[in-house]
Amino acid sequence: MGAVAMAERPATRSAGGRDLRRAVPIVLPLILLVLPLVTSSPQHHSWVAASLLWALWVASLNIVWGYVGLLSVAQLALGAIAAYWVAILGSRTDTNLAVLVVVGVVLSMVASVLLGAVSTRLKGFYFTIITIAFALTVSTILMNWDVAGRTTGLMFLRSEIPVIHLGPYELIATTTEGFYVLTAIVFVLANAIAALVLYSRAGRAMRAVRDDPQLARSLGFSPAAIRTLAFALSGALAGVAGILHAYSFQLVVPELFAIDQALLAVMLIVLAGLGNVWAPVIAGTIYLLLYQVAPIDGDLRAGLLGLVVILVILLLPRGIVDAVPAWRRARAHRAAHHFEEAPA
């Protein structure tokens, strides 16, 4: 019953609630893309662009962990594959940049699908250990490979990115504002795709496989095929995020995709809430407030983030996204309790 209930959950909620959640990919662009009109500060654009990048990482992780129920710590390693591919080939050949980006994203997808194939044999904790081993292997190779620049990495110059024409407008991605707009457009598209998947038959199948693979199979869903689809989508998002991540720093170094950075993505999605289309938005907002706006030192920031994660797990096990529904449930419970105690 768990799989069926979870799979059909979106259909049992109010039409207004469904419309609100499905409007995220439509309303969000209007909020994000109007920012350059509100402020011309390069620092503000840089802050929000960095937050959107982390929202992309969380969107990638949300598909495999939130939708399919498999915790992967390899998302940044998958992104590193695409980023290093573009950086290495871009500095050694005259290949068109768009071709390099597409091939890099495909490589991340393939690596993700191969990694996901392990999930048919290993479940839960054991699968997570495999992803940690994969991330450490990728990091070790990059730090000891001459072609990849070892620990010093490779330059990823913004001057290599051409001007992007959007109808009558020109997007000059070499500027801070241009990079922000580019990142916002990519994030909006990624979040729209994630929302379409979540509320489609494929999304219901993913949740059914997550909750009860055997029952999902009896309902006609193939757990292997569903997991393959999830890992392919997740790998593609990780590849795009990896390329943009390297582009924002203008270089690719192993530290950008290290295991501690992957754990940051895990903590952000735990705070935001698993398996919800709002999770990347909330995670990006948390990163913006904690890592960009708040004047907190690095060590203190890490401790504060850990404390917040503990409190959220204890008070809101489903994440911040469940804060309002939890308040409504508590209010309804108090009202029902008061009604029962009221004198006849």
C-alpha positions as CSV (number, residue, x, y, z in Angstrom):
1,M,0.0,0.0,0.0
2,G,2.9,2.4,0.7
3,A,4.0,2.5,-2.9
4,V,0.6,3.0,-4.2
5,A,-0.2,5.7,-1.7
6,M,3.0,7.5,-2.4
7,A,2.7,7.1,-6.2
8,E,-0.8,8.5,-6.2
9,R,-0.2,11.2,-3.6
10,P,-0.1,14.2,-6.0
11,A,-3.6,13.2,-7.3
12,T,-5.1,13.2,-3.9
13,R,-4.2,16.7,-2.9
14,S,-6.1,19.9,-3.7
15,A,-6.1,21.3,-7.1
16,G,-4.9,24.6,-5.7
17,G,-1.9,22.9,-4.0
18,R,-1.0,21.1,-7.2
19,D,-1.3,24.3,-9.3
20,L,1.0,26.1,-6.8
21,R,3.7,23.5,-6.9
22,R,3.5,23.2,-10.7
23,A,3.8,26.9,-11.1
24,V,7.3,27.0,-9.6
25,P,9.1,26.6,-13.0
26,I,6.9,29.4,-14.4
27,V,6.9,31.9,-11.6
28,L,10.5,31.4,-10.5
29,P,12.1,32.8,-13.8
30,L,10.2,36.0,-13.4
31,I,11.7,36.5,-9.9
32,L,15.2,35.5,-10.9
33,L,15.5,37.2,-14.2
34,V,14.2,40.6,-12.8
35,L,17.1,40.8,-10.3
36,P,19.5,42.6,-12.7
37,L,16.8,45.3,-13.0
38,V,16.6,45.6,-9.2
39,T,20.3,45.8,-8.4
40,S,23.4,46.5,-10.6
41,S,25.8,45.2,-7.9
42,P,28.2,42.6,-9.3
43,Q,28.5,41.2,-5.8
44,H,24.8,40.6,-5.6
45,H,24.8,38.9,-9.0
46,S,27.8,36.8,-7.9
47,W,26.1,35.8,-4.7
48,V,22.9,34.6,-6.3
49,A,24.7,32.9,-9.2
50,A,26.7,30.8,-6.6
51,S,23.5,30.0,-4.8
52,L,21.8,28.8,-8.1
53,L,24.8,26.6,-8.8
54,W,24.3,24.8,-5.5
55,A,20.6,24.6,-6.2
56,L,21.6,22.8,-9.4
57,W,23.7,20.3,-7.4
58,V,20.8,19.7,-5.1
59,A,18.4,19.3,-8.0
60,S,20.7,16.6,-9.3
61,L,20.9,14.8,-6.0
62,N,17.1,15.2,-5.4
63,I,16.3,13.0,-8.4
64,V,18.3,10.0,-7.2
65,W,17.8,10.4,-3.5
66,G,14.5,12.2,-3.2
67,Y,12.7,10.5,-6.1
68,V,14.3,7.0,-6.2
69,G,15.6,6.8,-2.6
70,L,19.3,6.1,-3.3
71,L,21.7,8.4,-1.5
72,S,24.6,9.2,-3.8
73,V,27.7,11.2,-2.8
74,A,29.1,11.2,-6.3
75,Q,27.2,14.1,-7.9
76,L,30.1,16.5,-7.8
77,A,32.5,13.8,-9.1
78,L,30.1,13.3,-12.0
79,G,30.2,17.1,-12.6
80,A,34.0,17.0,-12.5
81,I,34.0,14.6,-15.4
82,A,32.1,17.1,-17.6
83,A,34.1,20.1,-16.3
84,Y,37.5,18.5,-16.9
85,W,36.5,17.2,-20.3
86,V,35.6,20.8,-21.4
87,A,38.7,22.3,-19.9
88,I,41.1,19.7,-21.3
89,L,39.8,19.5,-24.8
90,G,39.1,23.3,-24.9
91,S,42.7,24.1,-24.1
92,R,44.2,21.5,-26.5
93,T,41.9,21.5,-29.5
94,D,39.8,23.9,-31.6
95,T,36.6,21.9,-31.0
96,N,33.5,24.0,-30.9
97,L,32.6,24.8,-27.3
98,A,29.0,23.8,-27.6
99,V,30.1,20.3,-28.8
100,L,32.4,20.0,-25.9
101,V,29.6,20.9,-23.4
102,V,27.2,18.4,-24.9
103,V,29.7,15.6,-25.0
104,G,30.8,16.5,-21.4
105,V,27.2,16.3,-20.2
106,V,26.7,12.9,-22.0
107,L,29.8,11.6,-20.4
108,S,28.5,12.5,-17.0
109,M,25.2,10.8,-17.9
110,V,26.9,7.6,-18.9
111,A,29.0,7.5,-15.8
112,S,25.9,8.1,-13.7
113,V,24.0,5.4,-15.4
114,L,26.9,2.9,-14.9
115,L,27.1,3.9,-11.3
116,G,23.3,3.5,-11.0
117,A,23.6,0.0,-12.4
118,V,25.3,-1.0,-9.1
119,S,22.0,-0.1,-7.4
120,T,20.4,-3.3,-8.8
121,R,22.8,-5.3,-6.6
122,L,23.5,-3.0,-3.7
123,K,20.9,-1.1,-1.6
124,G,21.0,1.6,1.0
125,F,24.2,2.0,3.0
126,Y,26.2,-0.2,0.7
127,F,25.3,1.8,-2.4
128,T,26.2,5.0,-0.7
129,I,29.7,3.5,0.2
130,I,30.2,2.7,-3.5
131,T,29.4,6.3,-4.5
132,I,31.9,7.6,-1.8
133,A,34.5,5.3,-3.3
134,F,33.7,6.5,-6.8
135,A,34.1,10.2,-5.7
136,L,37.4,9.5,-4.0
137,T,38.7,7.6,-7.0
138,V,37.8,10.5,-9.4
139,S,39.5,12.9,-7.0
140,T,42.6,10.8,-6.7
141,I,42.9,10.5,-10.5
142,L,42.5,14.2,-11.1
143,M,45.1,15.0,-8.4
144,N,47.7,12.7,-10.0
145,W,47.0,13.1,-13.7
146,D,49.4,15.4,-15.5
147,V,46.9,16.2,-18.3
148,A,44.4,17.4,-15.7
149,G,47.0,19.7,-14.1
150,R,47.2,17.6,-10.9
151,T,46.5,19.7,-7.8
152,T,46.9,23.0,-9.6
153,G,44.2,22.2,-12.1
154,L,43.5,23.9,-15.4
155,M,42.3,27.4,-16.4
156,F,38.7,27.7,-17.5
157,L,38.7,31.2,-19.1
158,R,35.4,33.1,-19.4
159,S,36.8,34.6,-22.6
160,E,36.2,31.2,-24.3
161,I,32.4,31.6,-23.9
162,P,30.9,33.4,-26.9
163,V,28.2,36.0,-26.8
164,I,24.8,34.2,-26.6
165,H,22.0,35.7,-28.7
166,L,18.5,35.5,-27.3
167,G,16.3,37.1,-29.9
168,P,17.0,40.8,-29.9
169,Y,19.1,40.6,-26.7
170,E,22.7,39.6,-26.3
171,L,23.8,37.7,-23.3
172,I,27.5,38.5,-22.6
173,A,28.3,35.6,-20.2
174,T,31.8,37.0,-19.6
175,T,30.4,39.6,-17.2
176,T,29.2,38.9,-13.7
177,E,25.6,39.9,-14.6
178,G,25.7,37.8,-17.8
179,F,26.9,34.8,-15.9
180,Y,24.2,35.2,-13.4
181,V,21.5,35.4,-16.1
182,L,23.0,32.3,-17.8
183,T,23.0,30.4,-14.5
184,A,19.4,31.5,-13.8
185,I,18.2,30.3,-17.2
186,V,19.9,27.0,-16.8
187,F,18.5,26.5,-13.3
188,V,15.0,27.4,-14.4
189,L,15.1,24.9,-17.2
190,A,16.5,22.2,-14.9
191,N,13.9,22.9,-12.3
192,A,11.2,22.8,-14.9
193,I,12.4,19.4,-16.2
194,A,12.5,18.1,-12.6
195,A,9.0,19.4,-11.9
196,L,7.7,17.8,-15.1
197,V,9.3,14.5,-14.2
198,L,8.0,14.6,-10.6
199,Y,4.4,15.1,-11.7
200,S,4.5,12.7,-14.6
201,R,3.9,9.0,-14.7
202,A,7.6,8.5,-14.6
203,G,7.8,10.5,-11.3
204,R,5.0,8.4,-9.8
205,A,6.9,5.3,-10.9
206,M,10.1,6.6,-9.3
207,R,8.3,7.1,-5.9
208,A,6.7,3.7,-6.2
209,V,10.1,2.1,-6.8
210,R,11.5,4.0,-3.9
211,D,8.8,2.9,-1.4
212,D,8.3,-0.7,-2.5
213,P,10.2,-2.1,-5.5
214,Q,8.4,-5.4,-5.4
215,L,5.0,-3.8,-5.4
216,A,6.1,-1.4,-8.1
217,R,7.1,-4.3,-10.3
218,S,3.7,-5.9,-9.7
219,L,2.1,-2.7,-10.9
220,G,4.0,-2.9,-14.2
221,F,7.0,-0.6,-13.4
222,S,10.5,-1.9,-14.1
223,P,12.7,-0.8,-11.1
224,A,15.9,-1.1,-13.2
225,A,14.5,1.0,-16.0
226,I,13.2,3.6,-13.6
227,R,16.5,3.9,-11.8
228,T,18.3,4.1,-15.1
229,L,16.2,7.1,-16.1
230,A,16.7,8.8,-12.7
231,F,20.4,8.4,-12.9
232,A,20.6,9.6,-16.5
233,L,18.7,12.8,-15.6
234,S,20.7,13.3,-12.4
235,G,24.0,12.8,-14.3
236,A,23.0,15.3,-16.9
237,L,22.2,17.9,-14.3
238,A,25.5,17.1,-12.5
239,G,27.4,17.6,-15.8
240,V,25.8,21.0,-16.4
241,A,26.4,22.1,-12.8
242,G,30.0,20.9,-13.0
243,I,30.7,23.0,-16.1
244,L,29.1,26.1,-14.7
245,H,30.8,25.5,-11.4
246,A,34.3,25.5,-13.0
247,Y,33.2,28.4,-15.2
248,S,32.3,30.5,-12.2
249,F,35.8,30.0,-10.7
250,Q,37.5,30.3,-14.1
251,L,39.5,27.1,-13.3
252,V,39.0,23.4,-12.6
253,V,40.8,22.0,-9.6
254,P,40.0,18.8,-7.6
255,E,39.1,20.8,-4.5
256,L,36.0,22.2,-6.3
257,F,34.6,18.7,-6.5
258,A,36.0,17.2,-3.3
259,I,34.0,14.9,-1.0
260,D,33.4,17.6,1.5
261,Q,31.7,19.7,-1.1
262,A,29.5,16.7,-2.0
263,L,28.6,16.4,1.7
264,L,27.5,20.0,1.7
265,A,25.0,19.2,-1.1
266,V,23.7,16.3,1.1
267,M,23.2,18.6,4.1
268,L,21.5,21.3,2.0
269,I,19.0,18.8,0.6
270,V,18.4,17.4,4.1
271,L,17.6,20.9,5.3
272,A,15.4,21.7,2.3
273,G,13.4,18.5,2.1
274,L,13.8,15.3,0.0
275,G,11.7,14.5,-3.0
276,N,10.1,18.0,-3.4
277,V,10.3,20.3,-6.4
278,W,10.9,23.2,-3.9
279,A,14.0,21.6,-2.4
280,P,16.5,23.1,-4.8
281,V,15.0,26.6,-4.4
282,I,15.1,26.3,-0.6
283,A,18.6,24.8,-0.6
284,G,19.9,27.6,-2.8
285,T,18.3,30.2,-0.4
286,I,20.0,28.5,2.6
287,Y,23.3,28.7,0.8
288,L,22.8,32.3,-0.1
289,L,22.0,33.3,3.4
290,L,24.6,31.2,5.2
291,Y,27.5,31.3,2.8
292,Q,27.1,34.6,0.9
293,V,25.2,37.1,3.0
294,A,26.0,36.2,6.6
295,P,29.4,37.6,7.8
296,I,30.5,34.3,9.4
297,D,34.0,32.7,9.4
298,G,34.5,29.4,7.6
299,D,34.9,27.1,10.7
300,L,32.0,28.8,12.5
301,R,29.8,28.5,9.4
302,A,30.4,24.8,9.2
303,G,29.5,24.4,12.9
304,L,26.4,26.5,12.5
305,L,25.3,24.5,9.5
306,G,25.8,21.3,11.4
307,L,23.7,22.6,14.3
308,V,20.9,23.7,12.0
309,V,20.9,20.3,10.3
310,I,20.5,18.6,13.7
311,L,17.7,20.8,14.7
312,V,15.8,20.4,11.4
313,I,16.2,16.6,11.6
314,L,14.8,16.6,15.1
315,L,12.0,19.2,14.6
316,L,11.2,18.8,10.9
317,P,12.2,15.4,9.7
318,R,10.8,16.1,6.2
319,G,12.9,19.3,5.9
320,I,12.1,23.0,5.9
321,V,9.7,22.5,2.9
322,D,7.4,20.8,5.4
323,A,7.4,23.7,7.9
324,V,4.0,25.2,6.8
325,P,2.2,21.8,6.5
326,A,3.6,20.7,9.9
327,W,2.3,24.0,11.4
328,R,-1.1,23.3,9.8
329,R,-1.2,19.8,11.1
330,A,-0.3,20.9,14.6
331,R,-3.0,23.6,14.5
332,A,-5.6,21.1,13.2
333,H,-4.6,18.7,16.0
334,R,-4.9,21.4,18.7
335,A,-8.3,22.4,17.3
336,A,-9.5,18.8,17.3
337,H,-8.2,18.3,20.8
338,H,-9.9,21.5,22.0
339,F,-13.2,20.4,20.4
340,E,-13.1,17.1,22.1
341,E,-12.5,18.7,25.5
342,A,-15.3,21.3,25.0
343,P,-18.3,20.8,27.2
344,A,-21.4,19.5,25.5
